[in-house]
Amino acid sequence: MPVIIDCRCEAGKSPTGVTLDPRQVRAERNLATVTSSIRSQTRAIDVRQLGTVEYRTAWQLQRDLADTRVAGGSDTLLLLEHPAVYTAGRRTEPHERPVDGTPVVDTDRGGKITWHGPGQLVGYPVIGLAEPLDVVNYVRRLEESLIKVCRDLGLDAGRVDGRSGVWLPGRPERKIAAIGVRVSRATALHGFALNCNCDLDAFGAIVPCGITDAGVTSLSAELGRTVTVGDVRAAVAAAVCDALDGVLPVGAHDAARVTSGM
């Protein structure tokens, strides 16, 4: 059966919705250092920079690459941008869709609805995962790679307990990168989206990832200068490959929640 990872999970549950043993929750929060590869092969990841690609075209390419990977081919990381599009994961509720009736592509990934478009770097690692499968670990590694890129730019990025993705602390917290994956036949598809200099107003027509009590931001908005996809593409590619191979260990980077005192 495929494993589908949501872009939001409740505290005390894994991203698949399974209740976790308290010891596993504590271990998840401590995020012990990882030094081994999560991939099932040792060949270098084939990184492909594709420019702008229609969403459905990229989705089909992922499926084709997954078939090739299952047959013994190489792991691949696709880096690209999409023309403006809303995509809905399997848990998307009707009220979370665009209020103006804008078309939405329904996908087989986990999570809820999000937006992709120009100025957002999308990464699709089509990766064969090592046994025993640890999909939460895989998601944490993707987060780690994007946290590194953000921190190298001077942003205090981290994680929020119970929610996947990369966040900046504040009131409300602001998501700068979203993650939603699917694992089938021990092969990961879909991936992450890092907001660089995209149109943040596009998120206003939906409930991004089904989260109503947090905001969405971008590298450019936070840094006060334009940061393009091209500015960070190489750094993201290197960090993702290093995280998946265990060269970049997973650390504890908490984007501490700011409470109202209530």
Sine and cosine of phi, psi and omega as CSV:
sin_phi,cos_phi,sin_psi,cos_psi,sin_omega,cos_omega
0.00,0.00,0.65,-0.76,0.06,-1.00
-0.91,0.41,0.51,-0.86,0.13,-0.99
-0.97,-0.23,0.81,-0.58,-0.05,-1.00
-0.91,-0.43,0.82,-0.57,-0.05,-1.00
-0.98,-0.20,0.80,-0.60,0.05,-1.00
-0.97,0.23,0.41,-0.91,0.10,-0.99
-1.00,0.06,0.05,1.00,0.14,-0.99
-0.58,-0.82,0.70,-0.71,0.08,-1.00
-0.68,-0.73,0.50,-0.87,-0.04,-1.00
-0.98,0.22,0.49,-0.87,0.07,-1.00
-0.86,0.50,0.68,-0.73,-0.02,-1.00
1.00,0.06,0.04,1.00,0.06,-1.00
-0.78,-0.62,0.48,-0.88,0.10,-1.00
-0.97,0.23,0.21,-0.98,0.02,-1.00
-0.90,0.43,-0.17,0.98,0.08,-1.00
-1.00,-0.04,0.01,1.00,0.03,-1.00
1.00,0.02,0.07,1.00,-0.02,-1.00
-1.00,0.09,0.75,-0.67,0.02,-1.00
-0.90,0.43,0.72,-0.69,-0.07,-1.00
-1.00,-0.10,0.53,-0.85,0.19,-0.98
-0.88,0.47,0.65,-0.76,-0.02,-1.00
-0.80,0.60,-0.56,0.83,0.03,-1.00
-0.91,0.42,-0.57,0.82,0.03,-1.00
-0.94,0.34,-0.59,0.81,0.05,-1.00
-0.88,0.47,-0.71,0.71,0.01,-1.00
-0.89,0.45,-0.66,0.75,0.02,-1.00
-0.90,0.43,-0.61,0.79,0.02,-1.00
-0.90,0.44,-0.63,0.78,-0.01,-1.00
-0.95,0.31,-0.58,0.82,0.00,-1.00
-0.96,0.27,-0.43,0.90,0.04,-1.00
0.75,0.66,0.92,0.40,-0.02,-1.00
-0.83,0.56,0.55,-0.83,-0.04,-1.00
-0.85,0.53,0.71,-0.71,0.03,-1.00
-0.94,-0.34,0.78,-0.63,-0.04,-1.00
-0.80,-0.59,0.08,1.00,0.00,-1.00
-0.91,-0.42,0.35,-0.94,0.00,-1.00
-0.96,0.30,0.57,-0.82,0.10,-1.00
-1.00,-0.08,-0.08,1.00,-0.04,-1.00
-1.00,0.07,0.45,-0.89,-0.03,-1.00
-1.00,-0.02,0.01,1.00,0.07,-1.00
-0.71,-0.71,0.32,-0.95,-0.07,-1.00
-0.97,-0.23,-0.13,0.99,0.05,-1.00
-0.89,0.45,0.53,-0.85,0.00,-1.00
-0.88,0.48,0.55,-0.84,0.05,-1.00
-0.94,0.35,0.72,-0.69,0.05,-1.00
-0.99,0.12,0.96,-0.29,-0.03,-1.00
-1.00,-0.05,0.83,-0.55,-0.02,-1.00
-0.87,-0.50,0.84,-0.54,0.05,-1.00
-0.98,-0.18,0.93,-0.38,-0.24,-0.97
-0.96,-0.29,-0.06,1.00,-0.05,-1.00
0.96,0.27,-0.67,-0.74,-0.01,-1.00
-0.99,-0.17,0.80,-0.60,-0.08,-1.00
-0.71,-0.70,0.72,-0.69,0.09,-1.00
-0.84,0.55,0.58,-0.82,-0.10,-1.00
-0.85,0.52,-0.75,0.66,-0.05,-1.00
-0.90,0.44,-0.57,0.82,0.03,-1.00
-0.90,0.43,-0.70,0.71,0.01,-1.00
-0.92,0.40,-0.59,0.81,0.02,-1.00
-0.89,0.45,-0.70,0.72,0.03,-1.00
-0.91,0.41,-0.62,0.78,0.05,-1.00
-0.87,0.49,-0.66,0.75,0.05,-1.00
-0.86,0.52,-0.71,0.70,-0.01,-1.00
-0.90,0.43,-0.63,0.77,0.04,-1.00
-0.90,0.43,-0.68,0.73,0.02,-1.00
-0.92,0.40,-0.57,0.82,0.05,-1.00
-0.90,0.43,-0.66,0.75,0.06,-1.00
-0.87,0.50,-0.68,0.73,0.02,-1.00
-0.90,0.43,-0.65,0.76,-0.01,-1.00
-0.91,0.42,-0.68,0.73,0.01,-1.00
-0.88,0.47,-0.53,0.84,0.01,-1.00
-0.99,0.15,0.04,1.00,0.05,-1.00
0.93,-0.37,0.09,1.00,-0.01,-1.00
-0.97,0.26,-0.04,-1.00,-0.08,-1.00
-0.99,0.16,0.41,-0.91,0.22,-0.98
-0.93,0.37,0.55,-0.84,-0.07,-1.00
-0.71,-0.71,0.62,-0.79,0.16,-0.99
-0.88,-0.48,0.90,-0.43,0.07,-1.00
-1.00,-0.06,0.77,-0.63,0.07,-1.00
-0.86,-0.52,0.81,-0.59,-0.14,-0.99
-0.30,-0.95,0.05,-1.00,0.20,-0.98
-0.85,-0.53,0.40,-0.91,0.09,-1.00
-0.92,-0.39,0.53,-0.85,0.30,-0.95
-0.87,0.50,0.38,-0.93,-0.09,-1.00
-0.82,0.58,0.79,-0.61,-0.04,-1.00
-0.34,-0.94,0.58,-0.81,0.18,-0.98
-0.99,-0.17,0.69,-0.73,0.05,-1.00
-0.80,-0.60,0.63,-0.77,-0.08,-1.00
-0.89,-0.46,0.80,-0.61,0.15,-0.99
-0.98,0.22,0.01,-1.00,-0.16,-0.99
-0.95,0.32,-0.26,0.97,-0.02,-1.00
-0.99,-0.17,0.17,0.98,-0.03,-1.00
-0.92,0.40,0.75,-0.66,0.04,-1.00
-1.00,-0.06,0.46,-0.89,-0.02,-1.00
-0.82,0.58,-0.62,0.78,-0.07,-1.00
-0.96,0.29,-0.18,0.98,-0.01,-1.00
-1.00,0.00,-0.11,0.99,-0.01,-1.00
-0.98,0.18,0.24,-0.97,-0.05,-1.00
-0.82,0.58,0.72,-0.70,-0.04,-1.00
-0.95,0.32,-0.33,0.94,-0.04,-1.00
-0.99,-0.12,0.14,0.99,0.03,-1.00
0.98,0.19,0.22,0.98,0.04,-1.00
-0.82,0.58,0.69,-0.72,-0.02,-1.00
-0.86,0.52,0.53,-0.85,-0.01,-1.00
-0.78,-0.63,0.66,-0.75,0.10,-0.99
-1.00,-0.02,0.88,-0.47,0.06,-1.00
-0.99,0.12,0.79,-0.61,-0.10,-0.99
-0.89,-0.45,0.07,-1.00,0.02,-1.00
-0.98,-0.20,0.21,0.98,0.04,-1.00
-0.99,0.14,0.16,-0.99,0.11,-0.99
-0.98,0.21,0.06,-1.00,0.07,-1.00
1.00,0.04,-0.29,-0.96,-0.07,-1.00
-0.87,-0.50,-0.59,-0.81,-0.12,-0.99
-1.00,0.00,0.55,-0.84,0.11,-0.99
-0.53,-0.85,0.04,-1.00,0.01,-1.00
-0.86,-0.51,0.62,-0.79,0.18,-0.98
-0.82,-0.57,0.52,-0.86,0.04,-1.00
-0.02,-1.00,-0.04,-1.00,-0.01,-1.00
-0.83,0.56,0.62,-0.78,-0.01,-1.00
1.00,0.05,0.10,1.00,0.04,-1.00
-0.86,-0.51,0.82,-0.58,0.03,-1.00
-1.00,0.07,0.88,-0.47,0.01,-1.00
-0.97,-0.26,0.72,-0.69,0.03,-1.00
-0.84,-0.55,0.77,-0.63,0.04,-1.00
-0.87,-0.49,1.00,-0.08,0.12,-0.99
-0.98,0.19,0.89,-0.46,0.09,-1.00
-0.98,-0.18,1.00,-0.08,-0.28,-0.96
-0.81,-0.58,0.73,-0.69,0.17,-0.99
-0.99,0.15,0.86,-0.52,-0.08,-1.00
-1.00,-0.02,0.62,-0.79,-0.01,-1.00
-0.95,0.30,0.46,-0.89,0.10,-0.99
-1.00,0.07,0.53,-0.85,-0.15,0.99
-0.95,0.31,0.61,-0.79,-0.05,-1.00
-0.88,0.48,0.74,-0.67,0.06,-1.00
-0.71,-0.70,1.00,0.04,-0.12,-0.99
-0.96,0.30,-0.54,0.84,0.06,-1.00
-0.88,0.47,-0.69,0.73,0.05,-1.00
-0.86,0.52,-0.67,0.74,0.02,-1.00
-0.86,0.50,-0.71,0.70,0.01,-1.00
-0.89,0.45,-0.66,0.75,0.02,-1.00
-0.88,0.48,-0.59,0.81,0.02,-1.00
-0.93,0.37,-0.65,0.76,0.08,-1.00
-0.88,0.48,-0.70,0.72,0.06,-1.00
-0.85,0.53,-0.72,0.70,-0.05,-1.00
-0.85,0.53,-0.66,0.75,-0.02,-1.00
-0.89,0.45,-0.65,0.76,-0.02,-1.00
-0.97,0.24,-0.55,0.84,0.11,-0.99
-0.87,0.50,-0.69,0.73,0.01,-1.00
-0.87,0.50,-0.72,0.70,-0.01,-1.00
-0.87,0.49,-0.71,0.70,0.00,-1.00
-0.90,0.44,-0.69,0.72,-0.02,-1.00
-0.93,0.37,-0.58,0.82,0.06,-1.00
-0.89,0.45,-0.41,0.91,0.06,-1.00
-1.00,0.04,-0.06,1.00,0.05,-1.00
0.98,-0.19,0.19,0.98,-0.01,-1.00
-0.99,-0.15,0.64,-0.77,-0.01,-1.00
-1.00,0.08,0.90,0.43,-0.06,-1.00
-0.99,0.11,0.45,-0.89,0.02,-1.00
-0.19,-0.98,-0.37,-0.93,-0.02,-1.00
-0.95,-0.33,0.38,-0.92,0.15,-0.99
-0.90,-0.45,0.79,-0.61,-0.05,-1.00
-0.83,0.56,0.79,-0.61,0.04,-1.00
1.00,0.03,-0.05,1.00,0.00,-1.00
-0.71,-0.70,0.74,-0.68,0.04,-1.00
-0.99,0.14,0.11,-0.99,-0.03,-1.00
0.98,-0.18,-0.09,-1.00,-0.01,-1.00
-0.88,-0.48,0.72,-0.70,-0.19,-0.98
-0.77,-0.64,0.37,-0.93,0.18,-0.98
-0.90,-0.44,0.66,-0.75,-0.06,-1.00
-0.95,0.31,0.40,-0.92,0.03,-1.00
0.43,-0.90,-0.16,-0.99,0.05,-1.00
-0.78,-0.63,0.99,-0.11,0.05,1.00
-1.00,0.09,0.19,-0.98,0.16,-0.99
-0.89,0.45,0.44,-0.90,-0.06,-1.00
-0.80,-0.60,0.81,-0.59,0.02,-1.00
-1.00,0.05,0.79,-0.62,0.00,-1.00
-0.95,-0.31,-0.30,0.95,0.04,-1.00
-0.53,-0.85,0.72,-0.70,-0.01,-1.00
-0.94,-0.33,0.48,-0.88,0.01,-1.00
-0.71,-0.70,0.74,-0.68,0.11,-0.99
-0.47,-0.88,0.84,-0.55,-0.11,-0.99
-0.76,-0.65,0.22,-0.98,0.11,-0.99
-0.69,-0.72,0.69,-0.72,0.06,-1.00
-0.85,-0.52,0.85,-0.53,0.02,-1.00
-0.64,-0.77,0.69,-0.72,-0.04,-1.00
0.83,0.56,0.62,0.79,0.00,-1.00
0.88,0.47,0.39,0.92,-0.03,-1.00
-0.82,-0.57,0.76,-0.65,-0.03,-1.00
-1.00,0.03,0.63,-0.77,0.11,-0.99
-0.75,-0.66,0.07,-1.00,-0.10,-0.99
0.86,0.51,-0.39,-0.92,-0.07,-1.00
0.27,-0.96,-0.90,-0.44,-0.17,-0.98
-0.68,-0.74,0.31,-0.95,0.08,-1.00
-0.65,-0.76,0.85,-0.52,0.00,-1.00
-0.95,-0.30,0.86,-0.51,-0.01,-1.00
-0.98,0.22,0.89,-0.46,-0.02,-1.00
-0.98,-0.21,-0.97,0.26,0.07,-1.00
-0.71,-0.71,0.68,0.73,-0.04,-1.00
-0.99,0.14,0.18,-0.98,0.01,-1.00
-0.99,0.16,0.98,-0.18,-0.04,-1.00
-0.93,0.38,-0.34,0.94,0.03,-1.00
-0.88,0.47,-0.42,0.91,-0.02,-1.00
-0.89,0.46,-0.45,0.89,0.02,-1.00
-0.97,0.26,-0.25,0.97,-0.06,-1.00
-0.94,0.34,-0.32,0.95,-0.03,-1.00
-1.00,0.06,-0.08,1.00,-0.05,-1.00
-0.73,-0.69,0.04,-1.00,0.20,-0.98
-0.97,-0.26,1.00,-0.08,-0.15,-0.99
-0.86,0.52,0.84,-0.54,0.00,-1.00
0.84,0.54,0.33,0.94,0.02,-1.00
0.95,0.30,0.24,0.97,-0.08,-1.00
-0.98,-0.21,0.89,-0.46,-0.08,-1.00
-0.99,-0.15,-0.24,0.97,-0.12,-0.99
-0.94,-0.33,0.45,0.89,0.02,-1.00
-0.55,-0.84,0.26,-0.97,-0.02,-1.00
-0.95,-0.32,0.01,-1.00,0.05,-1.00
-0.82,-0.57,0.62,-0.78,-0.02,-1.00
-0.61,-0.80,-0.05,-1.00,-0.01,-1.00
-0.62,-0.79,0.25,-0.97,0.07,-1.00
-0.85,0.53,-0.70,0.71,-0.04,-1.00
-0.90,0.43,-0.68,0.73,-0.01,-1.00
-0.90,0.44,-0.63,0.78,-0.05,-1.00
-0.97,0.23,-0.58,0.82,-0.08,-1.00
-1.00,0.01,-0.25,0.97,0.00,-1.00
0.96,0.29,0.37,0.93,0.06,-1.00
-0.49,-0.87,0.32,-0.95,-0.04,-1.00
-0.97,0.24,0.83,-0.56,0.10,-0.99
-0.85,-0.53,0.91,-0.41,-0.09,-1.00
-1.00,-0.04,0.20,-0.98,0.11,-0.99
-0.84,0.54,-0.68,0.73,0.00,-1.00
-0.89,0.45,-0.46,0.89,-0.01,-1.00
-0.93,0.36,-0.48,0.88,-0.12,-0.99
-0.89,-0.45,-0.10,1.00,-0.12,-0.99
-0.83,0.56,-0.76,0.65,-0.05,-1.00
-0.90,0.43,-0.65,0.76,0.01,-1.00
-0.91,0.42,-0.64,0.77,0.04,-1.00
-0.90,0.43,-0.71,0.70,0.01,-1.00
-0.84,0.54,-0.74,0.68,-0.03,-1.00
-0.90,0.43,-0.68,0.73,-0.04,-1.00
-0.93,0.38,-0.65,0.76,0.03,-1.00
-0.89,0.45,-0.73,0.68,0.01,-1.00
-0.88,0.48,-0.68,0.73,0.00,-1.00
-0.91,0.42,-0.64,0.77,-0.01,-1.00
-0.92,0.39,-0.68,0.73,-0.01,-1.00
-0.92,0.39,-0.53,0.85,-0.02,-1.00
-1.00,0.02,-0.04,1.00,0.03,-1.00
1.00,0.09,0.04,1.00,0.05,-1.00
-0.94,0.33,-0.62,0.79,0.08,-1.00
-0.99,-0.16,0.96,-0.28,-0.06,-1.00
-0.96,0.29,0.44,-0.90,0.07,-1.00
-0.98,0.18,0.81,-0.58,-0.01,-1.00
-0.89,-0.45,0.13,-0.99,0.02,-1.00
-1.00,-0.03,0.97,-0.23,0.00,-1.00
-0.85,-0.53,1.00,-0.01,-0.05,-1.00
-1.00,-0.01,0.82,-0.58,0.18,-0.98
-1.00,0.05,1.00,0.08,-0.18,-0.98
-0.82,0.57,0.72,-0.69,0.00,-1.00
-0.95,0.30,0.66,-0.75,0.08,-1.00
-0.99,-0.11,0.88,-0.48,-0.07,-1.00
-0.99,-0.16,0.26,-0.97,-0.01,-1.00
-1.00,0.02,-0.06,1.00,-0.01,-1.00
1.00,0.02,0.01,1.00,-0.01,-1.00
-0.99,0.11,0.00,0.00,0.00,0.00
